[in-house]
Amino acid sequence: MTARARLVAAGFALTALTYGLARFAYGLLLPDIRAELGLSAQAAGSIGGLAFAAYCLGVLAAFYLRACLSDRSIAISAALIGCAGLAGTGLAYGVPTLGLSTVLCGLSTGLTSPALASLVGQLVAAPERTRSNGAINAGTAAGIILSAASASLLADSWRILYAFYAALGAAVTLWLKIAIPDSRAERPGVGPPALSRPPAAALLPLCASAFLMGCGSTAIWTFGASILREAAGLSDGRIALAWGTLGLAGLFGAAAGALTDRFGIAPVHRAALAIMAAGIAALNLVPGLPGLDLIIMGAFGLAYILSSGSLLLWGIALFQQRPDHGLGIAFLAIALGQAVGAPLFGILSQTSGRPAALLCAAGLMIIAMAWRVPLARPGPPASLS
């Protein structure tokens, strides 16, 4: 296996752990967690928002930890923190412990992407970076598939599932130590990163679109499983199948790099936003149309990975000398939107009803299409070394 393949495979596994399991398994298992711990929709949304807020802190921390740690060390730390968060969630007995564990899960996710983007920039040849980043980003979908498959086998056993995920995280941590070379030796004397700033007019569209996309996406990431159970009356097995469909379709989002190379960032991103908007709004129709749940979740999974991949490449194209900054800003804006969107959706569901909340979330996706992408196609980012 080549050095590039080892890095992409290890990055894919880390992304599956911290995004697919630590960050997004919460939404799949939330119905059982709520039932056992007695959480209201507002409390569940607030806890979900904590994970996204912690993600923002993790992204910022990743930038400044590079002053004293290598990107390899940051990636390994992300895996270890994710293990702790997953184990803590499985042992949670109430809102305080669940909230703290959720924060650790979110923090691990925030540390992941900047470190991996920086490693790709250092260790992968420029023509291969776009596709390498797209492939690593698709690890989210693999983690979601794993969570769905395991949940279908161990229904009503969310504590055992979280223990299993933590054990997998330990294995991923060991793999990272073996597969990723220590990049610190290639950049001795690195101090606090100096952020090269594109004009505000170029950053605003990226941040606004990413924020709104993140805000609207929490309708499914945090509450999708609860909606399918409570509003549509689906069984745990059917919900796990729908979640697995989401993850399986998301694997095709690895094509984001190839699609943006061919068509440009703007068309791919806008198409993904339109698909997500339609899917979120169509959740209101699930009770009367058998099979629609699988279509919606599959379409959302594909579109979300395409959209986040497009935003990732958009940010990298703006910060070609520091791709970790570009990726971090894009994903930071997504997470800020999710931190706001999760509790907001919970409040709207309790005050205005779930159908109105879903329509509002879909509307945010439509508004996110308004900003123009000032780049036709992403150029290959410059080396970080």
C-alpha positions in Angstrom: 0.0 0.0 0.0 1.4 3.4 -1.0 1.9 6.2 1.6 -1.0 8.1 0.0 -3.3 5.1 0.3 -2.3 4.5 3.9 -3.0 8.1 4.8 -6.4 8.2 3.0 -7.4 4.9 4.6 -6.4 6.0 8.1 -8.1 9.4 7.5 -11.2 7.6 6.3 -11.3 5.5 9.4 -10.8 8.4 11.8 -13.5 10.4 10.0 -15.8 7.3 10.3 -15.1 7.2 14.1 -15.3 10.9 15.0 -18.0 12.0 12.5 -20.1 8.9 11.7 -20.1 7.4 15.3 -19.1 10.1 17.8 -21.0 12.9 16.2 -23.9 11.4 14.3 -24.8 8.1 16.1 -26.5 10.3 18.7 -29.3 11.1 16.3 -29.9 7.4 15.5 -29.9 6.3 19.1 -31.7 9.3 20.5 -35.1 7.7 20.7 -33.8 5.1 23.1 -31.7 7.5 25.0 -34.6 9.9 25.5 -36.9 7.0 26.6 -34.4 5.8 29.3 -33.2 9.2 30.5 -36.5 11.0 30.2 -35.3 13.8 27.9 -37.7 16.3 26.3 -37.2 17.4 22.6 -35.8 20.7 23.8 -33.3 19.0 26.2 -32.3 16.5 23.5 -31.7 19.4 21.0 -29.7 21.4 23.5 -27.4 18.4 24.2 -27.0 17.8 20.4 -26.2 21.5 20.1 -23.4 21.1 22.7 -21.7 18.6 20.4 -21.7 21.0 17.6 -20.5 23.9 19.8 -17.7 21.6 21.0 -16.8 20.9 17.4 -16.3 24.6 16.9 -13.9 24.7 19.8 -12.1 21.7 18.4 -11.5 23.3 15.1 -10.1 26.4 16.7 -7.9 24.3 19.0 -6.6 22.3 16.1 -5.2 25.5 14.5 -3.3 26.5 17.6 -2.2 23.1 18.8 0.0 23.0 15.7 2.4 25.3 17.6 3.4 22.4 19.9 2.0 19.2 18.3 2.4 17.5 15.0 -0.7 16.9 12.8 -0.2 13.2 13.5 -0.4 13.8 17.2 -3.5 16.0 16.8 -5.2 13.2 14.8 -4.4 10.6 17.4 -5.6 12.9 20.1 -8.9 13.3 18.2 -9.3 9.5 18.2 -8.5 9.2 21.9 -11.0 12.0 22.9 -13.6 10.4 20.7 -13.1 7.1 22.5 -13.6 8.8 25.8 -16.7 10.6 24.7 -18.2 7.4 23.3 -17.5 5.4 26.4 -18.9 8.2 28.6 -22.1 8.3 26.6 -22.6 4.6 27.2 -22.2 5.2 30.9 -24.4 8.4 31.1 -27.0 8.4 33.8 -28.5 11.9 33.2 -28.2 15.2 31.4 -24.9 16.3 33.0 -22.9 13.2 32.2 -24.6 12.8 28.7 -23.8 16.5 28.0 -20.2 16.2 29.1 -19.7 13.0 27.0 -21.4 14.7 24.0 -18.9 17.6 24.3 -16.0 15.2 24.2 -17.5 13.6 21.1 -17.9 17.0 19.4 -14.4 18.1 20.4 -12.9 15.0 18.8 -14.7 15.8 15.5 -13.4 19.3 15.5 -9.8 18.2 15.9 -10.1 15.7 13.1 -10.6 17.6 9.8 -7.9 20.4 10.1 -5.3 17.8 11.0 -6.2 15.5 8.2 -6.4 18.4 5.6 -2.9 19.5 6.7 -1.5 16.0 6.4 -3.0 15.6 2.9 -1.5 19.0 2.0 1.9 17.8 3.1 2.0 14.2 2.1 -0.2 14.0 -1.1 0.8 15.3 -4.5 -1.1 18.3 -5.6 -3.1 16.6 -8.4 -4.4 14.0 -6.0 -5.4 16.2 -3.1 -8.9 17.1 -4.1 -9.9 13.5 -4.5 -8.0 12.4 -1.4 -9.9 15.0 0.7 -13.2 13.9 -0.9 -12.5 10.2 -0.1 -11.6 11.0 3.5 -14.7 13.1 3.9 -16.8 10.1 2.9 -15.7 8.2 6.0 -18.6 9.9 7.7 -20.9 7.8 5.6 -19.1 4.6 6.5 -19.5 5.4 10.2 -23.2 6.0 9.7 -23.6 2.6 8.0 -21.7 0.9 10.8 -23.9 2.6 13.4 -27.1 1.6 11.5 -26.0 -2.0 11.0 -25.0 -2.5 14.7 -28.2 -0.8 15.9 -30.3 -3.2 13.9 -28.5 -6.1 15.5 -28.7 -4.7 19.1 -32.0 -2.8 19.2 -32.7 -1.2 22.5 -29.1 -1.7 23.7 -27.7 1.8 23.1 -25.2 1.5 26.1 -23.7 -1.7 24.6 -23.5 0.0 21.2 -21.6 2.9 22.6 -19.2 0.6 24.4 -18.6 -1.2 21.1 -18.0 2.1 19.3 -15.4 3.1 22.0 -13.6 -0.2 21.5 -13.5 0.4 17.7 -12.1 3.8 18.5 -9.2 2.3 20.4 -8.4 0.1 17.4 -8.5 3.1 15.0 -6.2 5.0 17.4 -3.6 2.2 17.1 -4.0 2.2 13.3 -3.3 5.9 13.1 -0.1 5.5 15.1 1.1 2.9 12.6 -0.3 4.3 9.3 0.5 8.1 9.6 4.1 9.3 9.4 5.1 11.9 11.9 4.9 15.1 9.8 6.5 17.2 12.6 9.9 16.4 11.3 9.0 17.9 7.9 8.1 21.3 9.4 10.3 22.0 12.4 9.9 25.2 14.3 6.3 25.7 13.4 4.8 28.5 15.6 1.2 29.6 16.0 -0.3 29.5 12.5 -0.6 32.9 10.7 -4.0 33.0 9.0 -3.9 34.3 5.5 -7.1 36.2 5.0 -9.0 36.4 1.7 -11.2 39.4 1.3 -14.3 39.5 3.5 -16.4 39.5 0.3 -15.0 36.1 -0.6 -15.4 34.6 2.9 -19.0 35.8 3.6 -20.7 33.6 1.0 -18.8 30.5 2.2 -19.6 31.1 5.9 -23.2 32.1 5.3 -24.0 29.2 3.1 -22.2 26.7 5.4 -24.0 28.1 8.5 -27.4 27.8 7.0 -26.7 24.3 5.6 -25.6 23.2 9.0 -28.6 24.8 10.8 -31.1 23.1 8.5 -29.3 19.7 8.5 -30.0 19.1 12.2 -33.6 18.3 11.4 -32.3 14.9 10.3 -29.0 14.5 12.0 -30.4 15.2 15.5 -34.1 14.5 15.1 -34.5 12.2 12.1 -34.7 9.0 14.0 -37.2 10.4 16.5 -39.4 11.8 13.7 -39.4 8.4 12.0 -40.4 6.7 15.2 -42.9 9.2 16.7 -44.5 10.7 13.6 -44.3 7.8 11.2 -44.5 5.0 13.7 -41.6 3.0 12.2 -39.9 0.2 14.1 -36.4 0.3 15.4 -35.3 -2.1 12.7 -36.8 0.1 10.0 -35.2 3.2 11.4 -31.8 1.5 11.4 -32.4 0.5 7.8 -33.2 4.1 6.9 -30.1 5.3 8.7 -28.0 2.7 6.9 -29.5 3.9 3.6 -28.4 7.4 4.5 -24.9 6.2 5.1 -24.7 4.0 2.1 -25.8 6.8 -0.2 -23.4 9.1 1.5 -20.5 6.9 0.4 -21.2 8.1 -3.2 -20.4 11.6 -1.8 -16.7 10.6 -2.2 -17.3 11.7 -5.8 -17.5 15.3 -4.6 -13.9 16.0 -5.8 -14.5 14.5 -9.2 -17.8 16.2 -9.7 -16.5 19.7 -8.7 -13.5 19.1 -11.0 -15.9 18.5 -13.9 -18.8 20.9 -13.1 -17.4 23.4 -10.6 -18.3 23.9 -6.9 -21.4 26.1 -7.4 -23.6 23.6 -9.4 -22.7 20.7 -7.2 -23.3 22.6 -4.0 -26.6 24.1 -5.1 -27.9 20.7 -6.4 -27.0 19.1 -3.0 -28.8 21.9 -1.1 -31.9 21.5 -3.3 -32.0 17.8 -2.6 -31.7 18.2 1.1 -34.4 20.9 1.2 -36.8 18.6 -0.7 -36.0 15.6 1.6 -36.4 17.5 4.8 -39.8 19.0 3.7 -40.9 15.5 2.5 -40.5 14.0 6.0 -43.9 15.4 6.6 -45.3 13.0 4.0 -43.6 9.8 5.3 -46.6 8.5 7.3 -48.8 8.2 4.2 -46.2 7.0 1.7 -44.5 3.6 2.4 -40.9 3.5 1.3 -40.5 7.3 1.2 -38.4 7.2 4.4 -35.7 5.3 2.6 -35.7 7.6 -0.4 -35.5 10.7 1.8 -32.7 9.4 4.0 -30.7 8.1 1.0 -31.1 11.4 -0.8 -30.1 13.4 2.3 -27.0 11.2 2.9 -25.7 11.7 -0.6 -26.5 15.4 -0.7 -25.1 16.2 2.7 -21.7 14.6 1.9 -21.7 16.3 -1.5 -22.5 19.6 0.1 -20.0 19.4 2.9 -17.4 18.2 0.4 -18.1 21.1 -1.8 -17.8 23.5 1.1 -14.5 21.9 2.1 -13.1 22.3 -1.4 -14.5 25.9 -1.5 -12.7 26.8 1.7 -9.4 25.1 0.5 -9.6 27.0 -2.7 -9.8 30.3 -0.8 -6.8 29.4 1.4 -4.6 27.6 -1.1 -1.5 28.2 1.0 -3.1 26.8 4.2 -5.8 24.2 3.2 -6.3 23.4 6.9 -7.5 26.9 7.5 -9.9 26.8 4.5 -11.3 23.5 5.6 -11.5 24.5 9.2 -13.5 27.7 8.4 -15.9 25.9 6.2 -16.6 23.1 8.8 -16.6 25.6 11.6 -19.4 27.5 9.9 -21.3 24.3 9.4 -20.9 23.3 13.1 -22.0 26.8 14.3 -25.1 26.4 12.2 -25.7 23.0 13.7 -25.1 24.3 17.3 -27.8 26.8 16.7 -30.1 24.6 14.6 -30.4 21.6 17.0 -31.9 23.5 20.0 -33.9 25.8 17.7 -35.5 22.8 15.9 -36.4 21.3 19.3 -38.0 24.5 20.5 -39.9 25.0 17.2 -41.1 21.4 17.4 -42.6 21.9 20.9 -44.1 25.4 20.2 -45.1 25.3 16.5 -45.3 21.6 15.7 -42.9 19.3 13.9 -44.3 20.0 10.4 -43.6 23.7 10.7 -40.1 23.0 12.1 -39.3 20.8 9.1 -40.5 23.4 6.6 -38.3 26.0 8.4 -35.3 23.7 8.1 -36.0 23.2 4.4 -36.3 26.9 3.9 -32.9 27.5 5.4 -31.4 25.1 2.7 -33.1 27.1 0.0 -31.7 30.4 1.4 -28.3 28.9 1.5 -28.4 28.6 -2.3 -28.6 32.4 -2.6 -24.8 33.0 -2.2 -22.7 32.8 -5.3 -19.6 30.7 -5.3 -16.9 33.0 -6.6 -14.8 30.1 -7.9 -15.6 28.1 -11.0 -13.5 25.1 -10.0 -11.2 24.4 -7.1 -7.5 24.6 -7.9 -5.1 22.2 -6.2 -4.0 23.7 -2.9 -0.3 24.5 -2.4 1.9 22.4 -0.2 1.9 23.1 3.5 5.6 22.3 3.8 
